[in-house]
Amino acid sequence: MARRKHSKRRRRRGSLGFLYKLLSVAVICTAIVLALTLFFRVETITVSGQRRYTEDQIREASGVESGDNLYLLNKHEVAARITQALPYVESIRINRKLPDTLRIEVRECGPPMALVQDGFAWLISPQGKILEQAEESAAGGYASITGCQLLAPAVGEAIALATEYAAQQSSLVNLLGALEEAGLTEEVDGIRLDDLSCLNMDYAERFTVRMAYGADYGLELQKLTAVLASGKIQSNMSGTIDMQLDSERVLFYQNVR
């Protein structure tokens, strides 16, 4: 009987100890939340990396105001508000610096290309996002994209072509991205999708470069750069560079005047 009573007392002490620990954890967590809520308020917002937009434009687009709680901010929502309001922003990094600073680092997209449709020039980023709807006359200042029609174009949205042009759409977006990654976007005069057998790129004001739809455009651009650097094509030559044969061979057809 005595053993049973002793065992019950130990179980009660164990239960009380567990409840005490649980209560202590709850109190500590509550204190931490209260501290974060009461003391860490946004006083300073720093912005870096911007070229096209001003710091004030980015701060306003973020929707963050002085006095907002630094830790209760949803960084993903803040980033989404900025990219929606400012289409030329490609990516965003947001960091907190205690006790009161929010850091916003933006990366804007590279040079866009223009697609003329319905009397407007739609400016398209290297990621395939529509950045701006401009007057048709503005298209002359950009490399052109021709041979396709956009479906329901809207600023801030990704480009969309008709279903039957899915291969052209994916190839166009992949080529735009590869050009930006290789730092060659500004060498391009135009991309033409009117030939369904291959993609044609007007390059360096001297060449038409033919590439297969669905190719690995990163590798294709490496091959193109190597061919032009080899000296086999002289600086006074212009013509067509056909890259559709295989991974090694390139054909060059010189323009004859």
Backbone torsions as a table, in degrees:
resi	resn	phi	psi	omega
1	MET	NA	-45.2	179.6
2	ALA	-60.8	-40.0	179.4
3	ARG	-62.0	-39.1	-179.7
4	ARG	-64.6	-44.0	179.3
5	LYS	-61.4	-42.1	179.1
6	HIS	-63.5	-40.6	179.3
7	SER	-64.6	-40.5	179.1
8	LYS	-64.6	-41.6	179.2
9	ARG	-61.6	-39.6	179.0
10	ARG	-64.9	-39.5	179.5
11	ARG	-65.8	-39.5	178.9
12	ARG	-64.6	-42.7	178.1
13	ARG	-62.6	-39.7	178.9
14	GLY	-64.3	-41.3	179.3
15	SER	-65.4	-42.9	178.7
16	LEU	-64.9	-37.1	178.4
17	GLY	-64.5	-40.9	178.8
18	PHE	-64.9	-44.2	179.3
19	LEU	-63.9	-37.6	178.1
20	TYR	-63.0	-44.4	178.8
21	LYS	-63.4	-42.5	179.9
22	LEU	-62.8	-42.4	178.6
23	LEU	-65.2	-38.7	179.2
24	SER	-63.2	-43.8	178.4
25	VAL	-61.5	-42.8	-179.7
26	ALA	-62.5	-41.7	179.7
27	VAL	-64.4	-44.1	-179.5
28	ILE	-63.4	-45.0	179.4
29	CYS	-61.4	-41.7	178.3
30	THR	-63.0	-40.7	179.4
31	ALA	-64.3	-40.6	179.5
32	ILE	-64.6	-45.8	179.5
33	VAL	-61.0	-43.5	179.0
34	LEU	-62.9	-40.3	179.4
35	ALA	-63.3	-45.1	179.4
36	LEU	-63.7	-37.2	-177.5
37	THR	-73.5	-39.7	-173.1
38	LEU	-85.2	-33.7	-167.6
39	PHE	-105.9	-28.3	-174.4
40	PHE	-99.7	88.9	-179.0
41	ARG	-111.9	147.4	-179.6
42	VAL	-71.8	120.6	174.6
43	GLU	-115.5	-30.6	-176.7
44	THR	-131.7	135.1	173.7
45	ILE	-121.6	115.1	177.8
46	THR	-101.6	143.2	-178.1
47	VAL	-127.6	135.5	177.9
48	SER	-143.0	160.4	175.0
49	GLY	91.2	-7.2	-175.6
50	GLN	-83.4	149.2	174.6
51	ARG	-126.8	-52.2	-176.9
52	ARG	-74.9	-40.6	-175.6
53	TYR	-98.7	155.4	177.0
54	THR	-87.4	164.7	176.3
55	GLU	-60.3	-40.7	-179.2
56	ASP	-64.1	-38.6	178.5
57	GLN	-62.2	-41.7	-178.7
58	ILE	-70.3	-41.5	177.5
59	ARG	-60.7	-45.0	-178.9
60	GLU	-64.1	-42.4	-179.7
61	ALA	-65.7	-28.9	-178.1
62	SER	-66.0	-27.6	-177.7
63	GLY	76.7	2.9	-180.0
64	VAL	-87.0	133.7	-179.0
65	GLU	-121.7	158.5	176.8
66	SER	-59.9	132.3	-178.5
67	GLY	100.0	-13.6	176.2
68	ASP	-64.6	149.1	179.8
69	ASN	-71.5	128.6	-174.7
70	LEU	-66.1	-36.1	-174.5
71	TYR	-92.2	-18.4	178.3
72	LEU	-88.9	-4.3	176.7
73	LEU	-65.5	136.0	173.1
74	ASN	-90.9	105.2	-174.7
75	LYS	-62.4	-34.1	-179.9
76	HIS	-67.1	-38.6	177.9
77	GLU	-68.2	-39.2	177.8
78	VAL	-61.6	-46.5	179.6
79	ALA	-62.4	-40.8	-179.4
80	ALA	-64.2	-39.1	178.6
81	ARG	-64.0	-39.9	-178.8
82	ILE	-67.4	-48.3	-177.8
83	THR	-66.5	-30.1	178.3
84	GLN	-72.0	-39.9	-177.9
85	ALA	-80.2	-29.1	-174.5
86	LEU	-125.9	87.9	-170.9
87	PRO	-60.6	-27.0	-177.9
88	TYR	-73.3	-9.7	175.5
89	VAL	-77.6	122.2	-176.4
90	GLU	-92.5	-43.9	-179.8
91	SER	-148.7	158.4	-174.9
92	ILE	-138.9	140.2	170.0
93	ARG	-120.9	129.3	-178.8
94	ILE	-122.3	127.6	-179.9
95	ASN	-132.3	149.9	175.7
96	ARG	-100.4	137.8	174.0
97	LYS	-125.6	115.2	-178.6
98	LEU	-66.2	145.0	9.0
99	PRO	-98.0	-10.9	-167.4
100	ASP	-148.1	20.0	-173.4
101	THR	-117.0	134.9	173.2
102	LEU	-111.9	123.6	-179.4
103	ARG	-102.8	127.3	178.1
104	ILE	-118.3	117.4	178.7
105	GLU	-114.5	119.0	-176.9
106	VAL	-110.1	153.1	172.2
107	ARG	-126.8	117.1	-179.1
108	GLU	-87.7	155.6	-175.9
109	CYS	-72.9	163.3	178.0
110	GLY	-75.9	-172.5	-176.6
111	PRO	-59.2	131.5	178.3
112	PRO	-82.9	168.7	171.7
113	MET	-118.5	158.8	-173.6
114	ALA	-111.3	135.0	173.4
115	LEU	-119.8	117.4	-177.5
116	VAL	-88.2	128.1	-179.1
117	GLN	-158.1	134.2	175.9
118	ASP	55.3	36.9	176.1
119	GLY	81.0	7.4	179.3
120	PHE	-126.8	156.4	171.8
121	ALA	-103.3	115.6	177.9
122	TRP	-94.2	118.3	-177.1
123	LEU	-89.5	126.2	-171.2
124	ILE	-117.4	131.2	-177.5
125	SER	-78.0	166.6	175.1
126	PRO	-62.5	-13.2	176.6
127	GLN	-96.6	3.7	178.6
128	GLY	82.7	20.7	178.1
129	LYS	-100.7	139.4	176.9
130	ILE	-77.4	119.2	-174.0
131	LEU	-94.1	-32.2	-170.1
132	GLU	-162.9	147.6	170.7
133	GLN	-108.2	112.8	-175.1
134	ALA	-117.8	170.5	174.3
135	GLU	-65.1	149.1	-178.2
136	GLU	-56.6	-33.2	-178.4
137	SER	-64.6	-21.0	-179.0
138	ALA	-73.9	-15.8	-175.3
139	ALA	-62.8	-24.9	-178.0
140	GLY	-62.7	-18.5	-179.2
141	GLY	-89.8	4.8	-176.1
142	TYR	-133.2	157.7	168.8
143	ALA	-63.8	149.8	-172.6
144	SER	-105.5	150.9	169.9
145	ILE	-118.1	121.6	-176.7
146	THR	-132.1	167.0	176.1
147	GLY	87.8	15.4	178.1
148	CYS	-151.0	162.6	179.4
149	GLN	-124.3	131.8	177.7
150	LEU	-79.7	143.6	174.4
151	LEU	-96.9	121.5	176.9
152	ALA	44.0	58.0	-178.3
153	PRO	-63.8	141.5	178.4
154	ALA	-148.2	137.7	-179.6
155	VAL	-60.8	133.3	180.0
156	GLY	91.5	-7.5	-179.2
157	GLU	-104.0	155.9	175.6
158	ALA	-70.6	148.8	179.3
159	ILE	-66.3	150.6	176.7
160	ALA	-140.8	129.8	175.0
161	LEU	-109.1	169.8	177.7
162	ALA	-59.8	153.7	-175.4
163	THR	-54.8	-38.4	-177.4
164	GLU	-69.3	-10.1	178.3
165	TYR	-108.8	30.1	-178.4
166	ALA	-60.9	-39.8	-180.0
167	ALA	-64.6	-40.9	178.6
168	GLN	-65.8	-40.7	-178.6
169	GLN	-63.9	-49.9	-179.0
170	SER	-64.4	-37.9	179.4
171	SER	-66.3	-41.9	178.6
172	LEU	-60.7	-49.1	-178.4
173	VAL	-63.5	-42.3	-179.8
174	ASN	-65.8	-38.5	178.9
175	LEU	-67.8	-42.6	178.2
176	LEU	-58.1	-44.6	179.4
177	GLY	-65.5	-40.2	179.6
178	ALA	-66.3	-37.6	178.5
179	LEU	-63.7	-42.8	179.4
180	GLU	-65.9	-43.7	-179.0
181	GLU	-62.2	-35.4	180.0
182	ALA	-84.0	-5.8	-178.3
183	GLY	71.0	30.4	-174.5
184	LEU	-114.0	5.2	-175.4
185	THR	-56.0	-41.5	-175.8
186	GLU	-73.9	-8.8	175.9
187	GLU	-84.2	-11.8	-174.5
188	VAL	-89.4	132.7	176.6
189	ASP	-96.2	-26.9	179.1
190	GLY	-177.2	157.0	174.3
191	ILE	-124.5	127.5	-175.4
192	ARG	-117.3	127.3	-178.0
193	LEU	-112.7	11.9	-176.1
194	ASP	-72.8	-24.2	177.4
195	ASP	-88.1	113.0	-176.7
196	LEU	-75.5	-8.9	179.9
197	SER	-87.8	-23.4	179.6
198	CYS	-162.7	161.6	176.9
199	LEU	-93.1	134.1	179.8
200	ASN	-114.5	129.8	179.7
201	MET	-121.8	123.5	174.8
202	ASP	-83.9	125.4	-165.8
203	TYR	-134.0	132.9	172.0
204	ALA	56.8	24.9	178.3
205	GLU	60.0	15.9	-177.3
206	ARG	-132.9	-24.3	-168.4
207	PHE	-129.1	150.9	162.2
208	THR	-106.6	121.6	-178.0
209	VAL	-105.7	121.2	179.8
210	ARG	-99.3	127.4	179.1
211	MET	-135.7	149.4	-179.9
212	ALA	-72.6	147.9	170.6
213	TYR	-65.9	140.0	177.9
214	GLY	80.0	9.9	-179.6
215	ALA	-74.1	167.6	172.1
216	ASP	-83.7	96.5	-170.7
217	TYR	-73.0	-23.1	173.1
218	GLY	-61.6	-46.3	177.7
219	LEU	-68.4	-38.1	179.2
220	GLU	-61.7	-40.7	179.8
221	LEU	-70.6	-34.2	173.7
222	GLN	-61.6	-42.8	179.7
223	LYS	-65.7	-41.3	178.4
224	LEU	-61.8	-46.1	179.7
225	THR	-61.4	-40.4	-179.8
226	ALA	-65.7	-40.5	179.8
227	VAL	-63.8	-44.6	-178.5
228	LEU	-69.7	-27.5	-180.0
229	ALA	-84.8	-11.9	-174.9
230	SER	-73.3	-19.7	-177.2
231	GLY	87.4	-3.3	-179.9
232	LYS	-70.5	-29.5	175.5
233	ILE	-104.4	112.8	-174.9
234	GLN	-71.9	158.7	-172.9
235	SER	-66.2	-18.9	-179.9
236	ASN	-96.2	4.3	-178.6
237	MET	-92.8	149.0	171.6
238	SER	-140.4	158.9	-178.9
239	GLY	161.2	-154.1	-177.2
240	THR	-111.6	130.0	175.6
241	ILE	-107.6	112.4	-177.5
242	ASP	-99.3	117.6	-175.0
243	MET	-111.8	23.3	-173.9
244	GLN	-94.4	-3.2	-172.8
245	LEU	-70.1	-64.9	177.4
246	ASP	-161.3	-170.6	-175.3
247	SER	-73.3	-12.0	-174.8
248	GLU	-109.9	-41.6	-169.7
249	ARG	-94.6	144.8	175.7
250	VAL	-133.1	134.0	176.4
251	LEU	-102.8	138.3	177.3
252	PHE	-122.6	124.0	177.3
253	TYR	-111.1	111.2	-176.6
254	GLN	-77.4	138.8	173.4
255	ASN	-69.9	134.2	179.6
256	VAL	-111.1	121.8	-179.3
257	ARG	-98.8	NA	NA
